[in-house]
Amino acid sequence: MHYDTDSNLHGLKHDPFKALAVPRPIGWVSSVGKDGSRNLAPYSFFNAVADRPPMVMFSSVGRKDSLKNIEETGEFVCSLANWDLRHEMNMSSAAVGRGVDEFALAGLEPAASKLVKAPRVARSPAAFECRHWKTIEMPANEKRPDLSNLVVFGIVVAIYIDDSFVQDGLVNTGAMRPLARLGYMDYAVVTPETMFTLNRPEVAADGKSATVNTREWDGVYR
Ligand SMILES: Cc1cc2nc3c(=O)[nH]c(=O)nc-3n(C[C@H](O)[C@H](O)[C@H](O)COP(=O)(O)O)c2cc1C
C-alpha cells in the first residue's frame, strides 16, 4: 500500500502513522502551575534534540495541562518511564481535570529537583530538569483547524541518575528497562537482551572509503 496523508485513505482499522514511527521514547513530564499544583503526564512525541546544551522536546496535541503549567512557571522535568513503573505511567495519562495531582492518582512519590520547582518521579531511574526555551505551534490540518500541535522545547539544566545504575563509568541503560511507545496500545521495553553495539565506520585517510571494526567498543567516540 502507498497513500497520501492529505486524504489519509489508508484503508486500515486505525491510522498506521504512530505504529511506524517507532520506537518512541516516553517523556514523563512533571510540572507545577503558578498556584503550586503538581501535574504529571506521559508524552511519546518526545525526544532529545541536542546535546550541547542538552535539549528535549515534547509535542502537546492541543493545549494540555502540562503545557499550561510550563507556560506559567517556565520549568518541567522529564522522568524516565520504565518497566517497573508502566502501570503508574499509564495511570498518569488519565484525562483528569486541571489541578488534579497525577502523582497521587498513580500512587507515586515526588522527589525534589535540584534546579527547578517541578519534582521528578522518585522511583524513576533518571530525570531531566528542564527550563522552557520555546513553544512552536506547528501547522494545523486544514480539515481539522481545531487540532493544534504545540512543540515544547526545554534546555536540560540538571540530570538525576540513580547511582545504582552507574557501572564502570557508564549508565547501564538496559538495567533501567526503559519503555518505548509503539502504535495502538503497544509498548516495547529495552533490556540487556535486546541491546546491541555497533562501532562507527572509520573513514580512510583519502576520505573515499570506510570500514567498521567488530572489536568491543574501545570507549572512544568517532
Ligand atoms: C504512553 C503515552 C504517550 C502519550 N503521548 C502523548 C503525546 O506525545 N502528546 C499528547 O498530547 N498526548 C500524549 N499522551 C496523552 C497524554 O498523556 C494525556 O492526554 C494526558 O492526560 C495529558 O495530561 P496533561 O493535560 O496533564 O498534560 C500520551 C499518553 C500515553 C499513555
Ligand as a Chemical Component Dictionary entry (heavy atoms), coordinates in Angstrom:
data_LIG
# 
_chem_comp.id                   LIG 
_chem_comp.type                 NON-POLYMER 
_chem_comp.pdbx_formal_charge   0 
_chem_comp.three_letter_code    LIG 
# 
loop_
_chem_comp_atom.comp_id 
_chem_comp_atom.atom_id 
_chem_comp_atom.alt_atom_id 
_chem_comp_atom.type_symbol 
_chem_comp_atom.charge 
_chem_comp_atom.model_Cartn_x 
_chem_comp_atom.model_Cartn_y 
_chem_comp_atom.model_Cartn_z 
_chem_comp_atom.pdbx_ordinal 
LIG C1  C1  C 0 2.484  6.475  26.541 1  
LIG C2  C2  C 0 1.666  7.701  26.249 2  
LIG C3  C3  C 0 2.176  8.675  25.413 3  
LIG C4  C4  C 0 1.447  9.845  25.156 4  
LIG N1  N1  N 0 1.979  10.782 24.315 5  
LIG C5  C5  C 0 1.311  11.937 24.092 6  
LIG C6  C6  C 0 1.894  12.942 23.267 7  
LIG O1  O1  O 0 3.000  12.804 22.738 8  
LIG N2  N2  N 0 1.201  14.106 23.105 9  
LIG C7  C7  C 0 -0.004 14.303 23.692 10 
LIG O2  O2  O 0 -0.595 15.381 23.515 11 
LIG N3  N3  N 0 -0.579 13.362 24.481 12 
LIG C8  C8  C 0 0.063  12.196 24.698 13 
LIG N4  N4  N 0 -0.494 11.238 25.519 14 
LIG C9  C9  C 0 -1.749 11.526 26.203 15 
LIG C10 C10 C 0 -1.499 12.389 27.449 16 
LIG O3  O3  O 0 -0.652 11.717 28.381 17 
LIG C11 C11 C 0 -2.850 12.691 28.112 18 
LIG O4  O4  O 0 -3.647 13.465 27.224 19 
LIG C12 C12 C 0 -2.712 13.397 29.440 20 
LIG O5  O5  O 0 -3.984 13.468 30.059 21 
LIG C13 C13 C 0 -2.174 14.795 29.291 22 
LIG O6  O6  O 0 -2.022 15.310 30.584 23 
LIG P1  P1  P 0 -1.922 16.837 30.961 24 
LIG O7  O7  O 0 -3.184 17.514 30.433 25 
LIG O8  O8  O 0 -1.887 16.774 32.454 26 
LIG O9  O9  O 0 -0.683 17.392 30.340 27 
LIG C14 C14 C 0 0.176  10.045 25.752 28 
LIG C15 C15 C 0 -0.345 9.028  26.595 29 
LIG C16 C16 C 0 0.383  7.873  26.824 30 
LIG C17 C17 C 0 -0.183 6.792  27.716 31 
# 
loop_
_chem_comp_bond.comp_id 
_chem_comp_bond.atom_id_1 
_chem_comp_bond.atom_id_2 
_chem_comp_bond.value_order 
_chem_comp_bond.pdbx_ordinal 
LIG C1  C2  SING 1  
LIG C2  C3  SING 2  
LIG C2  C16 DOUB 3  
LIG C3  C4  DOUB 4  
LIG C4  N1  SING 5  
LIG C4  C14 SING 6  
LIG N1  C5  DOUB 7  
LIG C5  C6  SING 8  
LIG C5  C8  SING 9  
LIG C6  O1  DOUB 10 
LIG C6  N2  SING 11 
LIG N2  C7  SING 12 
LIG C7  O2  DOUB 13 
LIG C7  N3  SING 14 
LIG N3  C8  DOUB 15 
LIG C8  N4  SING 16 
LIG N4  C9  SING 17 
LIG N4  C14 SING 18 
LIG C9  C10 SING 19 
LIG C10 O3  SING 20 
LIG C10 C11 SING 21 
LIG C11 O4  SING 22 
LIG C11 C12 SING 23 
LIG C12 O5  SING 24 
LIG C12 C13 SING 25 
LIG C13 O6  SING 26 
LIG O6  P1  SING 27 
LIG P1  O7  DOUB 28 
LIG P1  O8  SING 29 
LIG P1  O9  SING 30 
LIG C14 C15 DOUB 31 
LIG C15 C16 SING 32 
LIG C16 C17 SING 33 
# 
